[in-house]
Amino acid sequence: MAARLIEQQKITWNTKLFDVFPEFEVNADSAYHNITLEDLLLCQAGIKAYTKTEVEPFPEYNSSVTDKRLEFVKYLIKQPPAAMKKGRKFQFLYSNASYTIAAAMLEKVSGKKYEELVRKTLTDDLDLRVHVGWPNSIGPDQPWGHQITKDKIEAFPPDHEYKIPDLITPAGDLSMTPKDYAKYTQLHLRGLRGKDKYISSEAYRYIHFGHDGISLGVGNGVLRGKRYSGFDGSAGTFFCRSIIIPESDFAFTIMTNAGSSTGSMEAVDWLSQRIVEKHFNFNWWWKLWLRFWW
C-alpha cells in the first residue's frame, strides 16, 4: 500500500511523520523529530513494541474519541523512546505500534482509513479476499485459532475474548484464505522478477532488498549465490510464513492455525527445512533465516 501511494506521488519513504502531522510535533518527544515512514516500517523509529500487553498496557479512550488510533499515535510520540540510537537512527526494535503510526501517515495522504486502503489495494485492485479480524468472526465454519501449551491445545471460538487490539490493527489483524495468501506471495515473486507491474519492479526490490538483513517488513539474505527474502507473521493463535527465492522463480507459504508456542515455531521451521531440502539439496540456510527474526 505504501509503495503504491509513493508511486502516485502522495508520499515518499523519506517523508517525516511531522511533515504529515505538523500539529503533533509541539507535544511530541524531540527524539522523534526526524522519524520517517521508512523508519516506522523498518521498526527503527524507537516506538514502544506493544507486543506484551501485561508489560505495556494500552491507553483507554471513552466513546467521545472519534479516532482512537490517531489519539494513540499522539500518545506514542509523547513517550520516551524504547530503543537506543546508533548514529542518527534508532536501533531495530520490532514494534506493533510502529505500524499503527505508519498506517496513520498513509491514511492522511490517501484520505482513506486503513481498512479502506486494505480493501482498495488487496481486494479491488489485486482481487484477493481479505477480512479484518479472526477468520471465524465471519462464521464458525472458518478456521479457529489455537494456543498450544504443554498440557493442552486450546481452541478459540468466535466469541473468545482474545482479540488483536483495535489500536494495533495495522500490525496484523488481517485474515486471508490459503489460496489468496499464496497468490499474494506469488505477486511479490513475480514483481521481483519483473513480471508484475502493480508497483514497479524497483519498488518490489526496494521493499525486499533495499536493506540488508531486515528490509521493509521483510527478512533477506544470500546463500550459495541465491538471494532470498520472506516474511513471518504471528497473531498468537495463527502463524504464517512466506519465503521467496526470485532467482529460482520459487516461493512457498506456510499457514497454521496455532502460533503461540515454541512448538508451533518448531513445526514451521521443520516444514521450511523439508521444503528447501527437496528443492535445493541443502538444509542449513533456514538457520540463518531464523536469526533475522528471533
Helices and strands as residue ranges (DSSP letters): H 2-7, H 17-20, G 22-27, G 30-32, H 37-41, H 68-76, E 85-86, E 89-90, H 96-110, H 114-118, I 119-125, E 130-132, G 135-137, E 145-148, E 153-156, G 166-171, E 174-176, H 178-192, H 201-209, E 219-223, E 226-234, E 239-245, G 246-248, E 250-256, H 262-280, H 285-293
